[in-house]
Amino acid sequence: MLPCLLALRDAFPRVTPEVLSMPVRGANAAIAADRLDLALYYHPGSDARVRVERLGTITSSVYCGRGHPLFRKRRVTRAELLAHPFSAPPADESGAAMDDWPAQVPRLVALTVGAVATNVEVARSGKLLAVLPDAAAAQFVRAGALRRIDGRIVPPTSVFAAYAPDTDGQPYFAALLAALRQRFPG
């Protein structure tokens, strides 16, 4: 999302984007009340006052940093992986894991962190494992600061955009939505 917001600022310098984190219900209410233009979700919920569009999918994997015991291990079994604690985002309003961790696979969550960037830093610390979007982790993997441990546990995640039905007529909004549509594969 960040590259799209920065491009928006270049094209519309008088627009000041604000990135917030809030529950789906709260974001949908803010959109309906014209206090928020756009929300991105993994689980869209439903609200008749809000238009929801599936943008595409992202993939996520389990990562750890240099100091973690699994960082240098060649092969990691699922049992070994699950023996280590995780940093994870809070559950959504329905109780589902916000990182799309499968409910049928129990894991030990030792820290709850809502922001992806903060979970990247927690994983980089080597103290805990974290499920991270592969796109968010890629630069740190290339730099040797993170290692992808497992990419099979977490299924690909759909990403949805929610906005008011009449918002898409605004030029800055149309540009942002078009950029987001191009960013997400599938």
Order of alpha helices (4+ residues) and beta strands (2+ residues): alpha-alpha-beta-beta-beta-alpha-beta-beta-alpha-beta-alpha-beta-beta-alpha
